[in-house]
Amino acid sequence: MNKAERANNLLRDEFFVEILTTQMDYYRHFVFCSAEDDVEGRERALTKLRAIEELEAALQSLTQQVQIEKKRFKVF
């Protein structure tokens, strides 16, 4: 199994997606519902949220790489 297939399996895994979604919702809630003076807490939550979003984007990129390669060969 190559990296693209493994990434695709993760993105289709209901448990994995549920964990990502739960964590993202938690950090969003913290950002929007934190105390006004908790700037550092919001910054930490935003950093963690961005990290999860980047992980998800990297996995999606890996899965789409196969499709990109196929289209590239069709053009040439």
PDB file of N, CA, C and O in Angstrom:
ATOM      1  N   MET A   1       0.847  -1.168   0.000  1.00  0.00           N
ATOM      2  CA  MET A   1       0.000   0.000   0.000  1.00  0.00           C
ATOM      3  C   MET A   1       0.904   1.246   0.000  1.00  0.00           C
ATOM      4  O   MET A   1       1.806   1.369   0.828  1.00  0.00           O
ATOM      5  N   ASN A   2       0.649   2.149  -0.928  1.00  0.00           N
ATOM      6  CA  ASN A   2       1.470   3.362  -1.024  1.00  0.00           C
ATOM      7  C   ASN A   2       0.896   4.479  -0.138  1.00  0.00           C
ATOM      8  O   ASN A   2      -0.143   4.316   0.503  1.00  0.00           O
ATOM      9  N   LYS A   3       1.593   5.596  -0.124  1.00  0.00           N
ATOM     10  CA  LYS A   3       1.198   6.712   0.748  1.00  0.00           C
ATOM     11  C   LYS A   3      -0.177   7.255   0.402  1.00  0.00           C
ATOM     12  O   LYS A   3      -0.960   7.578   1.296  1.00  0.00           O
ATOM     13  N   ALA A   4      -0.478   7.359  -0.883  1.00  0.00           N
ATOM     14  CA  ALA A   4      -1.779   7.897  -1.306  1.00  0.00           C
ATOM     15  C   ALA A   4      -2.912   7.008  -0.811  1.00  0.00           C
ATOM     16  O   ALA A   4      -3.928   7.509  -0.330  1.00  0.00           O
ATOM     17  N   GLU A   5      -2.748   5.706  -0.925  1.00  0.00           N
ATOM     18  CA  GLU A   5      -3.781   4.782  -0.463  1.00  0.00           C
ATOM     19  C   GLU A   5      -3.937   4.841   1.049  1.00  0.00           C
ATOM     20  O   GLU A   5      -5.051   4.798   1.570  1.00  0.00           O
ATOM     21  N   ARG A   6      -2.815   4.940   1.745  1.00  0.00           N
ATOM     22  CA  ARG A   6      -2.879   5.025   3.201  1.00  0.00           C
ATOM     23  C   ARG A   6      -3.563   6.321   3.640  1.00  0.00           C
ATOM     24  O   ARG A   6      -4.366   6.312   4.573  1.00  0.00           O
ATOM     25  N   ALA A   7      -3.251   7.428   2.977  1.00  0.00           N
ATOM     26  CA  ALA A   7      -3.895   8.702   3.294  1.00  0.00           C
ATOM     27  C   ALA A   7      -5.389   8.635   3.007  1.00  0.00           C
ATOM     28  O   ALA A   7      -6.205   9.134   3.782  1.00  0.00           O
ATOM     29  N   ASN A   8      -5.732   8.018   1.893  1.00  0.00           N
ATOM     30  CA  ASN A   8      -7.136   7.870   1.521  1.00  0.00           C
ATOM     31  C   ASN A   8      -7.881   7.029   2.559  1.00  0.00           C
ATOM     32  O   ASN A   8      -9.013   7.346   2.925  1.00  0.00           O
ATOM     33  N   ASN A   9      -7.245   5.964   3.026  1.00  0.00           N
ATOM     34  CA  ASN A   9      -7.867   5.128   4.051  1.00  0.00           C
ATOM     35  C   ASN A   9      -8.108   5.916   5.338  1.00  0.00           C
ATOM     36  O   ASN A   9      -9.148   5.759   5.978  1.00  0.00           O
ATOM     37  N   LEU A  10      -7.158   6.753   5.712  1.00  0.00           N
ATOM     38  CA  LEU A  10      -7.349   7.572   6.912  1.00  0.00           C
ATOM     39  C   LEU A  10      -8.517   8.536   6.750  1.00  0.00           C
ATOM     40  O   LEU A  10      -9.325   8.702   7.663  1.00  0.00           O
ATOM     41  N   LEU A  11      -8.601   9.169   5.590  1.00  0.00           N
ATOM     42  CA  LEU A  11      -9.672  10.143   5.368  1.00  0.00           C
ATOM     43  C   LEU A  11     -11.042   9.487   5.250  1.00  0.00           C
ATOM     44  O   LEU A  11     -12.063  10.150   5.431  1.00  0.00           O
ATOM     45  N   ARG A  12     -11.075   8.208   4.954  1.00  0.00           N
ATOM     46  CA  ARG A  12     -12.342   7.484   4.895  1.00  0.00           C
ATOM     47  C   ARG A  12     -12.679   6.778   6.207  1.00  0.00           C
ATOM     48  O   ARG A  12     -13.789   6.275   6.379  1.00  0.00           O
ATOM     49  N   ASP A  13     -11.726   6.743   7.122  1.00  0.00           N
ATOM     50  CA  ASP A  13     -11.931   6.099   8.418  1.00  0.00           C
ATOM     51  C   ASP A  13     -12.825   6.991   9.284  1.00  0.00           C
ATOM     52  O   ASP A  13     -12.445   8.104   9.646  1.00  0.00           O
ATOM     53  N   GLU A  14     -14.008   6.489   9.605  1.00  0.00           N
ATOM     54  CA  GLU A  14     -14.985   7.287  10.353  1.00  0.00           C
ATOM     55  C   GLU A  14     -14.445   7.725  11.711  1.00  0.00           C
ATOM     56  O   GLU A  14     -14.672   8.861  12.129  1.00  0.00           O
ATOM     57  N   PHE A  15     -13.739   6.844  12.398  1.00  0.00           N
ATOM     58  CA  PHE A  15     -13.208   7.164  13.717  1.00  0.00           C
ATOM     59  C   PHE A  15     -12.169   8.278  13.630  1.00  0.00           C
ATOM     60  O   PHE A  15     -12.187   9.208  14.436  1.00  0.00           O
ATOM     61  N   PHE A  16     -11.266   8.187  12.657  1.00  0.00           N
ATOM     62  CA  PHE A  16     -10.232   9.201  12.479  1.00  0.00           C
ATOM     63  C   PHE A  16     -10.854  10.557  12.147  1.00  0.00           C
ATOM     64  O   PHE A  16     -10.478  11.577  12.724  1.00  0.00           O
ATOM     65  N   VAL A  17     -11.796  10.562  11.225  1.00  0.00           N
ATOM     66  CA  VAL A  17     -12.468  11.808  10.834  1.00  0.00           C
ATOM     67  C   VAL A  17     -13.248  12.388  12.009  1.00  0.00           C
ATOM     68  O   VAL A  17     -13.278  13.604  12.200  1.00  0.00           O
ATOM     69  N   GLU A  18     -13.874  11.521  12.794  1.00  0.00           N
ATOM     70  CA  GLU A  18     -14.618  11.990  13.968  1.00  0.00           C
ATOM     71  C   GLU A  18     -13.680  12.645  14.980  1.00  0.00           C
ATOM     72  O   GLU A  18     -14.021  13.669  15.572  1.00  0.00           O
ATOM     73  N   ILE A  19     -12.514  12.063  15.177  1.00  0.00           N
ATOM     74  CA  ILE A  19     -11.541  12.655  16.107  1.00  0.00           C
ATOM     75  C   ILE A  19     -11.089  14.021  15.601  1.00  0.00           C
ATOM     76  O   ILE A  19     -11.040  14.985  16.365  1.00  0.00           O
ATOM     77  N   LEU A  20     -10.759  14.105  14.308  1.00  0.00           N
ATOM     78  CA  LEU A  20     -10.347  15.392  13.740  1.00  0.00           C
ATOM     79  C   LEU A  20     -11.442  16.435  13.913  1.00  0.00           C
ATOM     80  O   LEU A  20     -11.178  17.557  14.344  1.00  0.00           O
ATOM     81  N   THR A  21     -12.650  16.067  13.582  1.00  0.00           N
ATOM     82  CA  THR A  21     -13.781  16.997  13.667  1.00  0.00           C
ATOM     83  C   THR A  21     -14.029  17.430  15.110  1.00  0.00           C
ATOM     84  O   THR A  21     -14.267  18.608  15.373  1.00  0.00           O
ATOM     85  N   THR A  22     -13.976  16.490  16.031  1.00  0.00           N
ATOM     86  CA  THR A  22     -14.199  16.802  17.445  1.00  0.00           C
ATOM     87  C   THR A  22     -13.147  17.772  17.951  1.00  0.00           C
ATOM     88  O   THR A  22     -13.474  18.751  18.623  1.00  0.00           O
ATOM     89  N   GLN A  23     -11.895  17.510  17.634  1.00  0.00           N
ATOM     90  CA  GLN A  23     -10.825  18.393  18.084  1.00  0.00           C
ATOM     91  C   GLN A  23     -10.945  19.783  17.469  1.00  0.00           C
ATOM     92  O   GLN A  23     -10.757  20.788  18.154  1.00  0.00           O
ATOM     93  N   MET A  24     -11.257  19.838  16.176  1.00  0.00           N
ATOM     94  CA  MET A  24     -11.413  21.127  15.513  1.00  0.00           C
ATOM     95  C   MET A  24     -12.569  21.910  16.131  1.00  0.00           C
ATOM     96  O   MET A  24     -12.455  23.114  16.358  1.00  0.00           O
ATOM     97  N   ASP A  25     -13.675  21.230  16.400  1.00  0.00           N
ATOM     98  CA  ASP A  25     -14.820  21.894  17.034  1.00  0.00           C
ATOM     99  C   ASP A  25     -14.461  22.397  18.434  1.00  0.00           C
ATOM    100  O   ASP A  25     -14.869  23.488  18.832  1.00  0.00           O
ATOM    101  N   TYR A  26     -13.701  21.598  19.171  1.00  0.00           N
ATOM    102  CA  TYR A  26     -13.284  21.999  20.513  1.00  0.00           C
ATOM    103  C   TYR A  26     -12.457  23.279  20.469  1.00  0.00           C
ATOM    104  O   TYR A  26     -12.706  24.214  21.230  1.00  0.00           O
ATOM    105  N   TYR A  27     -11.473  23.316  19.575  1.00  0.00           N
ATOM    106  CA  TYR A  27     -10.614  24.503  19.494  1.00  0.00           C
ATOM    107  C   TYR A  27     -11.377  25.716  18.981  1.00  0.00           C
ATOM    108  O   TYR A  27     -11.142  26.832  19.446  1.00  0.00           O
ATOM    109  N   ARG A  28     -12.288  25.520  18.030  1.00  0.00           N
ATOM    110  CA  ARG A  28     -13.118  26.641  17.561  1.00  0.00           C
ATOM    111  C   ARG A  28     -13.973  27.185  18.703  1.00  0.00           C
ATOM    112  O   ARG A  28     -14.080  28.396  18.895  1.00  0.00           O
ATOM    113  N   HIS A  29     -14.577  26.272  19.455  1.00  0.00           N
ATOM    114  CA  HIS A  29     -15.414  26.686  20.583  1.00  0.00           C
ATOM    115  C   HIS A  29     -14.583  27.470  21.594  1.00  0.00           C
ATOM    116  O   HIS A  29     -15.032  28.485  22.127  1.00  0.00           O
ATOM    117  N   PHE A  30     -13.368  26.992  21.852  1.00  0.00           N
ATOM    118  CA  PHE A  30     -12.505  27.691  22.801  1.00  0.00           C
ATOM    119  C   PHE A  30     -12.192  29.104  22.319  1.00  0.00           C
ATOM    120  O   PHE A  30     -12.201  30.052  23.104  1.00  0.00           O
ATOM    121  N   VAL A  31     -11.918  29.237  21.026  1.00  0.00           N
ATOM    122  CA  VAL A  31     -11.587  30.555  20.468  1.00  0.00           C
ATOM    123  C   VAL A  31     -12.775  31.503  20.603  1.00  0.00           C
ATOM    124  O   VAL A  31     -12.605  32.656  20.997  1.00  0.00           O
ATOM    125  N   PHE A  32     -13.972  31.027  20.281  1.00  0.00           N
ATOM    126  CA  PHE A  32     -15.137  31.907  20.280  1.00  0.00           C
ATOM    127  C   PHE A  32     -15.746  32.133  21.658  1.00  0.00           C
ATOM    128  O   PHE A  32     -16.427  33.135  21.875  1.00  0.00           O
ATOM    129  N   CYS A  33     -15.509  31.215  22.593  1.00  0.00           N
ATOM    130  CA  CYS A  33     -16.170  31.318  23.890  1.00  0.00           C
ATOM    131  C   CYS A  33     -15.202  31.573  25.045  1.00  0.00           C
ATOM    132  O   CYS A  33     -15.607  31.525  26.206  1.00  0.00           O
ATOM    133  N   SER A  34     -13.951  31.840  24.750  1.00  0.00           N
ATOM    134  CA  SER A  34     -12.987  32.084  25.819  1.00  0.00           C
ATOM    135  C   SER A  34     -13.174  33.487  26.379  1.00  0.00           C
ATOM    136  O   SER A  34     -13.822  34.348  25.783  1.00  0.00           O
ATOM    137  N   ALA A  35     -12.584  33.675  27.539  1.00  0.00           N
ATOM    138  CA  ALA A  35     -12.660  34.987  28.177  1.00  0.00           C
ATOM    139  C   ALA A  35     -11.952  36.024  27.310  1.00  0.00           C
ATOM    140  O   ALA A  35     -11.003  35.718  26.589  1.00  0.00           O
ATOM    141  N   GLU A  36     -12.436  37.242  27.401  1.00  0.00           N
ATOM    142  CA  GLU A  36     -11.903  38.318  26.571  1.00  0.00           C
ATOM    143  C   GLU A  36     -10.404  38.533  26.781  1.00  0.00           C
ATOM    144  O   GLU A  36      -9.682  38.862  25.840  1.00  0.00           O
ATOM    145  N   ASP A  37      -9.950  38.349  27.997  1.00  0.00           N
ATOM    146  CA  ASP A  37      -8.539  38.602  28.289  1.00  0.00           C
ATOM    147  C   ASP A  37      -7.631  37.373  28.095  1.00  0.00           C
ATOM    148  O   ASP A  37      -6.433  37.447  28.368  1.00  0.00           O
ATOM    149  N   ASP A  38      -8.179  36.266  27.635  1.00  0.00           N
ATOM    150  CA  ASP A  38      -7.386  35.047  27.421  1.00  0.00           C
ATOM    151  C   ASP A  38      -6.820  35.002  25.999  1.00  0.00           C
ATOM    152  O   ASP A  38      -7.118  34.088  25.230  1.00  0.00           O
ATOM    153  N   VAL A  39      -6.022  35.973  25.671  1.00  0.00           N
ATOM    154  CA  VAL A  39      -5.437  36.087  24.331  1.00  0.00           C
ATOM    155  C   VAL A  39      -4.492  34.918  24.063  1.00  0.00           C
ATOM    156  O   VAL A  39      -4.531  34.326  22.985  1.00  0.00           O
ATOM    157  N   GLU A  40      -3.654  34.584  25.025  1.00  0.00           N
ATOM    158  CA  GLU A  40      -2.696  33.490  24.845  1.00  0.00           C
ATOM    159  C   GLU A  40      -3.404  32.156  24.634  1.00  0.00           C
ATOM    160  O   GLU A  40      -2.971  31.339  23.821  1.00  0.00           O
ATOM    161  N   GLY A  41      -4.483  31.941  25.360  1.00  0.00           N
ATOM    162  CA  GLY A  41      -5.254  30.706  25.203  1.00  0.00           C
ATOM    163  C   GLY A  41      -5.843  30.594  23.806  1.00  0.00           C
ATOM    164  O   GLY A  41      -5.813  29.526  23.194  1.00  0.00           O
ATOM    165  N   ARG A  42      -6.377  31.700  23.306  1.00  0.00           N
ATOM    166  CA  ARG A  42      -6.938  31.691  21.943  1.00  0.00           C
ATOM    167  C   ARG A  42      -5.852  31.451  20.907  1.00  0.00           C
ATOM    168  O   ARG A  42      -6.063  30.728  19.934  1.00  0.00           O
ATOM    169  N   GLU A  43      -4.685  32.061  21.117  1.00  0.00           N
ATOM    170  CA  GLU A  43      -3.587  31.861  20.174  1.00  0.00           C
ATOM    171  C   GLU A  43      -3.138  30.401  20.152  1.00  0.00           C
ATOM    172  O   GLU A  43      -2.865  29.851  19.085  1.00  0.00           O
ATOM    173  N   ARG A  44      -3.062  29.777  21.319  1.00  0.00           N
ATOM    174  CA  ARG A  44      -2.692  28.353  21.375  1.00  0.00           C
ATOM    175  C   ARG A  44      -3.747  27.503  20.676  1.00  0.00           C
ATOM    176  O   ARG A  44      -3.417  26.587  19.923  1.00  0.00           O
ATOM    177  N   ALA A  45      -5.017  27.813  20.929  1.00  0.00           N
ATOM    178  CA  ALA A  45      -6.097  27.051  20.306  1.00  0.00           C
ATOM    179  C   ALA A  45      -6.078  27.224  18.787  1.00  0.00           C
ATOM    180  O   ALA A  45      -6.279  26.260  18.049  1.00  0.00           O
ATOM    181  N   LEU A  46      -5.838  28.448  18.321  1.00  0.00           N
ATOM    182  CA  LEU A  46      -5.758  28.682  16.874  1.00  0.00           C
ATOM    183  C   LEU A  46      -4.574  27.952  16.251  1.00  0.00           C
ATOM    184  O   LEU A  46      -4.682  27.429  15.142  1.00  0.00           O
ATOM    185  N   THR A  47      -3.449  27.912  16.953  1.00  0.00           N
ATOM    186  CA  THR A  47      -2.279  27.195  16.456  1.00  0.00           C
ATOM    187  C   THR A  47      -2.594  25.708  16.316  1.00  0.00           C
ATOM    188  O   THR A  47      -2.243  25.087  15.313  1.00  0.00           O
ATOM    189  N   LYS A  48      -3.249  25.146  17.311  1.00  0.00           N
ATOM    190  CA  LYS A  48      -3.614  23.729  17.264  1.00  0.00           C
ATOM    191  C   LYS A  48      -4.637  23.465  16.167  1.00  0.00           C
ATOM    192  O   LYS A  48      -4.557  22.455  15.468  1.00  0.00           O
ATOM    193  N   LEU A  49      -5.591  24.366  16.016  1.00  0.00           N
ATOM    194  CA  LEU A  49      -6.597  24.232  14.966  1.00  0.00           C
ATOM    195  C   LEU A  49      -5.946  24.255  13.586  1.00  0.00           C
ATOM    196  O   LEU A  49      -6.273  23.435  12.729  1.00  0.00           O
ATOM    197  N   ARG A  50      -5.035  25.183  13.374  1.00  0.00           N
ATOM    198  CA  ARG A  50      -4.331  25.274  12.083  1.00  0.00           C
ATOM    199  C   ARG A  50      -3.500  24.025  11.812  1.00  0.00           C
ATOM    200  O   ARG A  50      -3.400  23.580  10.669  1.00  0.00           O
ATOM    201  N   ALA A  51      -2.903  23.459  12.860  1.00  0.00           N
ATOM    202  CA  ALA A  51      -2.106  22.243  12.696  1.00  0.00           C
ATOM    203  C   ALA A  51      -2.990  21.077  12.227  1.00  0.00           C
ATOM    204  O   ALA A  51      -2.598  20.306  11.351  1.00  0.00           O
ATOM    205  N   ILE A  52      -4.169  20.959  12.811  1.00  0.00           N
ATOM    206  CA  ILE A  52      -5.088  19.895  12.401  1.00  0.00           C
ATOM    207  C   ILE A  52      -5.546  20.127  10.963  1.00  0.00           C
ATOM    208  O   ILE A  52      -5.613  19.187  10.171  1.00  0.00           O
ATOM    209  N   GLU A  53      -5.859  21.373  10.627  1.00  0.00           N
ATOM    210  CA  GLU A  53      -6.272  21.687   9.251  1.00  0.00           C
ATOM    211  C   GLU A  53      -5.156  21.388   8.256  1.00  0.00           C
ATOM    212  O   GLU A  53      -5.422  20.892   7.161  1.00  0.00           O
ATOM    213  N   GLU A  54      -3.917  21.683   8.620  1.00  0.00           N
ATOM    214  CA  GLU A  54      -2.791  21.399   7.730  1.00  0.00           C
ATOM    215  C   GLU A  54      -2.572  19.898   7.573  1.00  0.00           C
ATOM    216  O   GLU A  54      -2.234  19.434   6.484  1.00  0.00           O
ATOM    217  N   LEU A  55      -2.761  19.138   8.646  1.00  0.00           N
ATOM    218  CA  LEU A  55      -2.663  17.683   8.558  1.00  0.00           C
ATOM    219  C   LEU A  55      -3.705  17.135   7.598  1.00  0.00           C
ATOM    220  O   LEU A  55      -3.398  16.307   6.740  1.00  0.00           O
ATOM    221  N   GLU A  56      -4.929  17.598   7.745  1.00  0.00           N
ATOM    222  CA  GLU A  56      -6.007  17.144   6.865  1.00  0.00           C
ATOM    223  C   GLU A  56      -5.721  17.531   5.405  1.00  0.00           C
ATOM    224  O   GLU A  56      -5.947  16.735   4.494  1.00  0.00           O
ATOM    225  N   ALA A  57      -5.229  18.741   5.194  1.00  0.00           N
ATOM    226  CA  ALA A  57      -4.901  19.188   3.833  1.00  0.00           C
ATOM    227  C   ALA A  57      -3.764  18.366   3.244  1.00  0.00           C
ATOM    228  O   ALA A  57      -3.781  18.050   2.055  1.00  0.00           O
ATOM    229  N   ALA A  58      -2.781  18.020   4.058  1.00  0.00           N
ATOM    230  CA  ALA A  58      -1.664  17.206   3.575  1.00  0.00           C
ATOM    231  C   ALA A  58      -2.143  15.817   3.166  1.00  0.00           C
ATOM    232  O   ALA A  58      -1.696  15.277   2.154  1.00  0.00           O
ATOM    233  N   LEU A  59      -3.045  15.243   3.942  1.00  0.00           N
ATOM    234  CA  LEU A  59      -3.591  13.930   3.591  1.00  0.00           C
ATOM    235  C   LEU A  59      -4.404  14.006   2.302  1.00  0.00           C
ATOM    236  O   LEU A  59      -4.302  13.123   1.450  1.00  0.00           O
ATOM    237  N   GLN A  60      -5.205  15.050   2.159  1.00  0.00           N
ATOM    238  CA  GLN A  60      -5.981  15.221   0.934  1.00  0.00           C
ATOM    239  C   GLN A  60      -5.072  15.422  -0.270  1.00  0.00           C
ATOM    240  O   GLN A  60      -5.353  14.924  -1.360  1.00  0.00           O
ATOM    241  N   SER A  61      -3.997  16.143  -0.071  1.00  0.00           N
ATOM    242  CA  SER A  61      -3.038  16.371  -1.149  1.00  0.00           C
ATOM    243  C   SER A  61      -2.414  15.061  -1.609  1.00  0.00           C
ATOM    244  O   SER A  61      -2.239  14.838  -2.807  1.00  0.00           O
ATOM    245  N   LEU A  62      -2.081  14.204  -0.666  1.00  0.00           N
ATOM    246  CA  LEU A  62      -1.509  12.905  -1.017  1.00  0.00           C
ATOM    247  C   LEU A  62      -2.491  12.073  -1.837  1.00  0.00           C
ATOM    248  O   LEU A  62      -2.099  11.414  -2.800  1.00  0.00           O
ATOM    249  N   THR A  63      -3.757  12.102  -1.457  1.00  0.00           N
ATOM    250  CA  THR A  63      -4.739  11.314  -2.192  1.00  0.00           C
ATOM    251  C   THR A  63      -4.975  11.859  -3.594  1.00  0.00           C
ATOM    252  O   THR A  63      -5.263  11.096  -4.516  1.00  0.00           O
ATOM    253  N   GLN A  64      -4.856  13.158  -3.758  1.00  0.00           N
ATOM    254  CA  GLN A  64      -5.088  13.766  -5.069  1.00  0.00           C
ATOM    255  C   GLN A  64      -3.863  13.686  -5.969  1.00  0.00           C
ATOM    256  O   GLN A  64      -3.972  13.894  -7.177  1.00  0.00           O
ATOM    257  N   GLN A  65      -2.717  13.391  -5.408  1.00  0.00           N
ATOM    258  CA  GLN A  65      -1.486  13.325  -6.193  1.00  0.00           C
ATOM    259  C   GLN A  65      -1.584  12.260  -7.282  1.00  0.00           C
ATOM    260  O   GLN A  65      -1.073  12.459  -8.384  1.00  0.00           O
ATOM    261  N   VAL A  66      -2.224  11.149  -6.993  1.00  0.00           N
ATOM    262  CA  VAL A  66      -2.394  10.080  -7.976  1.00  0.00           C
ATOM    263  C   VAL A  66      -3.219  10.580  -9.154  1.00  0.00           C
ATOM    264  O   VAL A  66      -2.881  10.311 -10.307  1.00  0.00           O
ATOM    265  N   GLN A  67      -4.291  11.299  -8.877  1.00  0.00           N
ATOM    266  CA  GLN A  67      -5.134  11.834  -9.949  1.00  0.00           C
ATOM    267  C   GLN A  67      -4.374  12.858 -10.778  1.00  0.00           C
ATOM    268  O   GLN A  67      -4.534  12.916 -11.997  1.00  0.00           O
ATOM    269  N   ILE A  68      -3.558  13.656 -10.130  1.00  0.00           N
ATOM    270  CA  ILE A  68      -2.758  14.661 -10.840  1.00  0.00           C
ATOM    271  C   ILE A  68      -1.774  13.977 -11.777  1.00  0.00           C
ATOM    272  O   ILE A  68      -1.604  14.398 -12.921  1.00  0.00           O
ATOM    273  N   GLU A  69      -1.130  12.931 -11.296  1.00  0.00           N
ATOM    274  CA  GLU A  69      -0.167  12.194 -12.124  1.00  0.00           C
ATOM    275  C   GLU A  69      -0.851  11.573 -13.339  1.00  0.00           C
ATOM    276  O   GLU A  69      -0.301  11.602 -14.439  1.00  0.00           O
ATOM    277  N   LYS A  70      -2.037  11.017 -13.151  1.00  0.00           N
ATOM    278  CA  LYS A  70      -2.772  10.414 -14.272  1.00  0.00           C
ATOM    279  C   LYS A  70      -3.113  11.467 -15.323  1.00  0.00           C
ATOM    280  O   LYS A  70      -2.974  11.223 -16.522  1.00  0.00           O
ATOM    281  N   LYS A  71      -3.557  12.630 -14.874  1.00  0.00           N
ATOM    282  CA  LYS A  71      -3.901  13.699 -15.815  1.00  0.00           C
ATOM    283  C   LYS A  71      -2.675  14.225 -16.518  1.00  0.00           C
ATOM    284  O   LYS A  71      -2.742  14.596 -17.690  1.00  0.00           O
ATOM    285  N   ARG A  72      -1.559  14.264 -15.824  1.00  0.00           N
ATOM    286  CA  ARG A  72      -0.316  14.747 -16.427  1.00  0.00           C
ATOM    287  C   ARG A  72       0.093  13.851 -17.584  1.00  0.00           C
ATOM    288  O   ARG A  72       0.523  14.342 -18.628  1.00  0.00           O
ATOM    289  N   PHE A  73      -0.037  12.547 -17.409  1.00  0.00           N
ATOM    290  CA  PHE A  73       0.346  11.613 -18.469  1.00  0.00           C
ATOM    291  C   PHE A  73      -0.610  11.684 -19.661  1.00  0.00           C
ATOM    292  O   PHE A  73      -0.199  11.438 -20.795  1.00  0.00           O
ATOM    293  N   LYS A  74      -1.888  12.020 -19.415  1.00  0.00           N
ATOM    294  CA  LYS A  74      -2.841  12.152 -20.500  1.00  0.00           C
ATOM    295  C   LYS A  74      -2.528  13.358 -21.366  1.00  0.00           C
ATOM    296  O   LYS A  74      -2.748  13.330 -22.577  1.00  0.00           O
ATOM    297  N   VAL A  75      -2.017  14.411 -20.758  1.00  0.00           N
ATOM    298  CA  VAL A  75      -1.693  15.629 -21.486  1.00  0.00           C
ATOM    299  C   VAL A  75      -0.506  15.404 -22.418  1.00  0.00           C
ATOM    300  O   VAL A  75      -0.491  15.870 -23.557  1.00  0.00           O
ATOM    301  N   PHE A  76       0.480  14.685 -21.908  1.00  0.00           N
ATOM    302  CA  PHE A  76       1.667  14.450 -22.712  1.00  0.00           C
ATOM    303  C   PHE A  76       1.463  13.211 -23.486  1.00  0.00           C
ATOM    304  O   PHE A  76       2.342  12.806 -24.246  1.00  0.00           O
TER     305      PHE A  76
END
